């Protein structure tokens, strides 16, 4: 983990990188779609409307994006990551991480109404 202490007037910016290099090649074309809809999905215990409402109250600048690049240490090898970033006001740290943990640990990938819109 890289931590960089800087004066931010009580704001914290988080960036989490997930290595998804093991995703089969035929699924790579879906990474953009996954990154676009994932931050708006709910969890199995919290519907998407509640997650979105809570997100508006304690998080901002929430985004997820794919990052595919050549590994400079292993020539010819392609690395695939998903970058998940968000920011929060320091006083909301507990709410922010409870919400992020809920969605990351137990997403509702069967919310077909949300996925189809």
C-alpha positions in Angstrom: 0.0 0.0 0.0 1.3 3.4 -0.9 0.3 6.3 1.4 1.1 9.9 0.6 0.4 12.4 3.4 -0.7 15.7 1.9 -2.8 18.6 3.1 -6.2 18.1 1.6 -8.5 20.1 3.8 -10.1 16.9 5.3 -10.5 15.0 2.0 -9.1 11.6 1.3 -8.7 10.2 -2.2 -8.5 6.4 -2.5 -7.3 4.4 -5.5 -7.5 0.6 -5.4 -6.0 -1.5 -8.1 -7.3 -5.0 -8.7 -5.1 -7.4 -10.8 -7.5 -9.1 -13.2 -4.8 -10.6 -15.4 -6.3 -14.0 -15.0 -9.6 -13.0 -16.8 -9.9 -15.1 -19.9 -9.2 -13.2 -23.2 -12.8 -13.6 -24.5 -14.1 -11.7 -21.5 -11.7 -8.7 -21.8 -14.2 -6.9 -24.2 -16.6 -6.7 -21.2 -14.2 -4.9 -18.9 -15.4 -1.4 -20.0 -19.0 -2.3 -19.4 -18.3 -3.9 -16.0 -16.4 -0.8 -14.9 -19.2 1.4 -16.0 -22.0 -0.4 -14.2 -20.3 -1.8 -11.2 -20.2 1.4 -9.1 -24.0 1.7 -9.5 -24.9 -1.8 -8.5 -26.2 -2.7 -5.1 -25.2 -5.5 -2.9 -27.1 -8.6 -2.0 -28.3 -7.0 1.2 -28.6 -3.4 -0.1 -30.5 -2.5 -3.2 -28.9 -0.3 -5.8 -31.1 2.7 -4.9 -30.0 2.6 -1.3 -26.3 2.1 -2.3 -26.6 5.1 -4.7 -28.3 7.2 -2.0 -25.6 6.4 0.5 -22.9 7.0 -2.1 -24.2 10.5 -2.7 -24.1 11.2 1.1 -20.6 10.0 1.9 -18.5 9.5 -1.3 -17.7 11.5 -4.4 -15.7 11.1 -7.6 -16.5 7.4 -7.7 -15.2 5.7 -10.8 -13.8 2.4 -12.1 -11.7 1.9 -15.2 -9.8 -0.8 -16.9 -6.0 -0.5 -17.4 -4.4 -2.9 -19.8 -0.6 -2.6 -20.4 2.6 -4.4 -21.3 4.4 -5.6 -18.2 7.8 -3.9 -18.4 9.4 -6.5 -16.2 8.1 -9.5 -18.2 8.5 -8.6 -21.9 5.5 -9.7 -24.0 3.3 -10.2 -21.0 0.1 -8.2 -20.8 -1.2 -7.0 -17.4 -4.8 -6.2 -16.7 -6.0 -4.1 -13.8 -9.2 -2.5 -12.8 -8.7 0.9 -11.0 -11.4 1.8 -8.5 -11.2 5.3 -7.1 -13.3 7.4 -4.9 -13.0 10.3 -2.4 -14.6 11.0 0.9 -14.6 13.6 3.6 -12.5 12.4 6.5 -15.4 12.5 9.0 -17.2 10.0 6.8 -14.4 7.4 6.7 -16.4 4.7 8.5 -19.5 5.1 6.4 -17.4 5.2 3.2 -15.5 2.0 3.9 -18.6 0.2 5.2 -20.3 1.0 1.9 -17.3 0.1 -0.3 -16.8 -3.1 1.6 -20.5 -4.0 1.2 -20.5 -3.5 -2.6 -17.1 -5.0 -3.3 -17.6 -8.1 -1.1 -21.1 -9.0 -2.1 -22.3 -7.2 -5.3 -25.7 -7.9 -6.7 -24.7 -9.1 -10.2 -28.2 -10.3 -10.8 -29.8 -6.9 -10.7 -30.9 -7.3 -14.3 -33.0 -4.1 -14.3 -29.8 -2.1 -13.4 -27.6 -4.0 -15.9 -30.0 -3.7 -18.8 -30.5 0.1 -18.5 
